[in-house]
Amino acid sequence: MPYPYVLLSAAVSLDGYLDDTGPERLLLSSPADFDRVDEVRASVDAILVGAGTIRADNPRLLVNSPARRAARVAAGEPEYPLKVTVSGSGDLDPDAKFWHTGGEKIVYTTDKGAEQARVAGLAADLVPLGPDLDWRRVLEHLHDVRGVRRLMVEGGGTIHTQLLQEGLADELQLVLAPLFVGDPDAPRLFGPGAYQPGRLRLTETRRIEDVVLMRYEPTAPGTGPLATAADHHWLALACDLAAQCPPSRTAFSVGAVIVAADGTELARGHSREGDDPVVHAEEAALAKLDPADPRLASATVYSSLEPCAHRASRPKPCARLILDAGVRRVVTAWREPDTFVAGADGSGLLAGRGVEVVVLEEYEERAKAPNRHLA
Ligand SMILES: NC(=O)c1ccc[n+]([C@@H]2O[C@H](COP(=O)([O-])OP(=O)(O)OC[C@H]3O[C@@H](n4cnc5c(N)ncnc54)[C@H](OP(=O)(O)O)[C@@H]3O)[C@@H](O)[C@H]2O)c1
C-alpha cells in the first residue's frame, strides 16, 4: 500500500528537549527558521501533530505567508494544508485554535475516543480506527482517501518516536537551538525503544541564524513483509541504477543494491556493468562481496526487476545466486514479464526457499522506464 512521504520536523535544545515545563511554549527556532518551517508547510498536503501538542501549545499550524498561500491556490491546491491529529482518548478541547483556523481538519482516533470526541462536538472529520490506533492505517487513509502525498509531522515527541520506530518516517528535519532546558521533566524529542540499528544518512546541514538544520534519512531495511521508508529509498536507488545500464535489445536494464541490516550499503550493481556484456545487476553486486561476509544472512537485496529464475547466458540465475549467498529478504518493483522467458517466476523460486519477497508495485513504472524499447 502506498503511503504519503512522511517528513518529521522538530526543534530541540542542546540537551535534547522539545520544550520546557512552563505554561508557554518554549521558542527554540530563530525567526528565519520559523519562516523556513512556513515554507515547508506550504509545500505539503497535510500537517500532523499529536493531541499532546494541541493540549500543550494550542497551535494554529497555518501557512502564514500570503504569497505562499496564493501560490498554493494558483497551483490548484487548497489554501492551507489539511490539519491532522491523532488521539486515543478523544479528549480534545473544542475551543483549541487548531479547529478554528486554516482549512480542513481530520482526527484519527479509537472507537472509544470517537465517542468522547463526538460529545465534544469538534469541528473536524472524525475517523475511528477500531480499539487501537495503527499508524499504517492512518497513513493509508491519508493517502487513499484524502489524497495526501506529502505529510509534515510537527511533533510532539510521542508521535515522532512512534513513526521513527515503526520505520514510517522518510525524513527527519531537526533544528538544534543554542540553549539548554536542563529540566528532566521536560519533554524529549525521542523516547526509549527500538530504533533502527546503525546510522541514519545525513543529507543536509544548514546554518539558519543561530540554529542549525540537519536533515536525516533512515537507512535500515525492514525485517519482514512490511516495507519501511528505508526500503522505499533503497528500491528507488535500484531503479535509478537501472537507468545507467548500457542499452540492449536482448536483455533488461536492471539496478540492484545490497544493504546490511544496519543500513550500510554493501554493494550495488547494474546490468552489463563494466566490461561484462551479459552480467545481471544482482550478480554484479554480489560479485563485489566476499561470499563468506556474515552480513549477507541478514541483508536485503533491492532489485528493480525481480531476480531471474532462468538464464541462458550464465549457469546460475540470480535467484539461485541470492539463495547461495544466504540472503533472506528481497525487495523488488517489477515482476518479470514474458519478454525473454515465458513464466519466469524468480519471486516464487525465492519465496519457495523461505526468502521474504516484498513487491512494491508503486515503483513498477520507474523500473520499467529504461526498458520501454523492449515493449
Ligand atoms: N520543539 C518542537 O519542535 C515541538 C514540536 C511539537 C511539540 N513540541 C512539544 O512536545 C510536547 C508534546 O509532546 P507529547 O509527546 O506530549 O505529545 P504528542 O506527541 O503531541 O501527542 C501525544 C498524544 O497523541 C496521541 N497518540 C499518539 N500516539 C498514539 C497512538 N499510537 N494511539 C493513540 N493515540 C496516540 C495520544 O493522545 P491522547 O492522549 O488524546 O490519547 C497521545 O497522548 C509539548 O511540550 C510541545 O510543546 C515541541
The ligand as an SDF file (V2000), in Angstrom:
LIG
                    3D

 48 52  0  0  0  0  0  0  0  0999 V2000
   10.1120   21.7470   19.6600 N   0  0  0  0  0  0  0  0  0  0  0  0
    9.2850   21.2640   18.7750 C   0  0  0  0  0  0  0  0  0  0  0  0
    9.5970   21.2210   17.5690 O   0  0  0  0  0  0  0  0  0  0  0  0
    7.9570   20.7390   19.2090 C   0  0  0  0  0  0  0  0  0  0  0  0
    7.0100   20.3570   18.2490 C   0  0  0  0  0  0  0  0  0  0  0  0
    5.8060   19.8330   18.6920 C   0  0  0  0  0  0  0  0  0  0  0  0
    5.5770   19.6460   20.0550 C   0  0  0  0  0  0  0  0  0  0  0  0
    6.5360   20.0290   20.9390 N   0  0  0  0  0  0  0  0  0  0  0  0
    6.3210   19.8210   22.3740 C   0  0  0  0  0  0  0  0  0  0  0  0
    6.0470   18.4620   22.5970 O   0  0  0  0  0  0  0  0  0  0  0  0
    5.2230   18.3380   23.7270 C   0  0  0  0  0  0  0  0  0  0  0  0
    4.0650   17.4080   23.4310 C   0  0  0  0  0  0  0  0  0  0  0  0
    4.5850   16.1380   23.1100 O   0  0  0  0  0  0  0  0  0  0  0  0
    3.8600   14.8250   23.5990 P   0  0  0  0  0  0  0  0  0  0  0  0
    4.7870   13.6920   23.3230 O   0  0  0  0  0  0  0  0  0  0  0  0
    3.3990   15.0160   24.9980 O   0  0  0  0  0  0  0  0  0  0  0  0
    2.5620   14.7700   22.7260 O   0  0  0  0  0  0  0  0  0  0  0  0
    2.2590   14.4530   21.2000 P   0  0  0  0  0  0  0  0  0  0  0  0
    3.2970   13.5690   20.6230 O   0  0  0  0  0  0  0  0  0  0  0  0
    1.9570   15.7350   20.5090 O   0  0  0  0  0  0  0  0  0  0  0  0
    0.8690   13.6960   21.3340 O   0  0  0  0  0  0  0  0  0  0  0  0
    0.7700   12.5120   22.0640 C   0  0  0  0  0  0  0  0  0  0  0  0
   -0.6850   12.1170   22.0770 C   0  0  0  0  0  0  0  0  0  0  0  0
   -1.0830   11.7120   20.7720 O   0  0  0  0  0  0  0  0  0  0  0  0
   -1.9890   10.6160   20.8750 C   0  0  0  0  0  0  0  0  0  0  0  0
   -1.3050    9.4310   20.3420 N   0  0  0  0  0  0  0  0  0  0  0  0
   -0.0250    9.2990   19.9880 C   0  0  0  0  0  0  0  0  0  0  0  0
    0.2160    8.0740   19.5300 N   0  0  0  0  0  0  0  0  0  0  0  0
   -0.9270    7.3960   19.6230 C   0  0  0  0  0  0  0  0  0  0  0  0
   -1.3230    6.0690   19.3120 C   0  0  0  0  0  0  0  0  0  0  0  0
   -0.4550    5.1860   18.7820 N   0  0  0  0  0  0  0  0  0  0  0  0
   -2.5890    5.6960   19.5490 N   0  0  0  0  0  0  0  0  0  0  0  0
   -3.4710    6.5830   20.0590 C   0  0  0  0  0  0  0  0  0  0  0  0
   -3.1650    7.8680   20.3700 N   0  0  0  0  0  0  0  0  0  0  0  0
   -1.9080    8.2550   20.1460 C   0  0  0  0  0  0  0  0  0  0  0  0
   -2.2950   10.4410   22.3420 C   0  0  0  0  0  0  0  0  0  0  0  0
   -3.3890   11.3020   22.5700 O   0  0  0  0  0  0  0  0  0  0  0  0
   -4.4420   11.0760   23.7450 P   0  0  0  0  0  0  0  0  0  0  0  0
   -3.6990   11.3800   24.9990 O   0  0  0  0  0  0  0  0  0  0  0  0
   -5.5310   12.0590   23.4460 O   0  0  0  0  0  0  0  0  0  0  0  0
   -4.9020    9.6530   23.6630 O   0  0  0  0  0  0  0  0  0  0  0  0
   -1.0130   10.9600   22.9670 C   0  0  0  0  0  0  0  0  0  0  0  0
   -1.1690   11.3690   24.3050 O   0  0  0  0  0  0  0  0  0  0  0  0
    4.7750   19.7310   24.1030 C   0  0  0  0  0  0  0  0  0  0  0  0
    5.5170   20.1760   25.2160 O   0  0  0  0  0  0  0  0  0  0  0  0
    5.1270   20.5580   22.8940 C   0  0  0  0  0  0  0  0  0  0  0  0
    5.4960   21.8750   23.2230 O   0  0  0  0  0  0  0  0  0  0  0  0
    7.6950   20.5970   20.5490 C   0  0  0  0  0  0  0  0  0  0  0  0
  1  2  1  0
  2  3  2  0
  2  4  1  0
  4  5  1  0
  4 48  2  0
  5  6  2  0
  6  7  1  0
  7  8  2  0
  8  9  1  0
  8 48  1  0
  9 10  1  0
  9 46  1  0
 10 11  1  0
 11 12  1  0
 11 44  1  0
 12 13  1  0
 13 14  1  0
 14 15  2  0
 14 16  1  0
 14 17  1  0
 17 18  1  0
 18 19  2  0
 18 20  1  0
 18 21  1  0
 21 22  1  0
 22 23  1  0
 23 24  1  0
 23 42  1  0
 24 25  1  0
 25 26  1  0
 25 36  1  0
 26 27  1  0
 26 35  1  0
 27 28  2  0
 28 29  1  0
 29 30  1  0
 29 35  2  0
 30 31  1  0
 30 32  2  0
 32 33  1  0
 33 34  2  0
 34 35  1  0
 36 37  1  0
 36 42  1  0
 37 38  1  0
 38 39  2  0
 38 40  1  0
 38 41  1  0
 42 43  1  0
 44 45  1  0
 44 46  1  0
 46 47  1  0
M  CHG  2   8   1  16  -1
M  END
$$$$
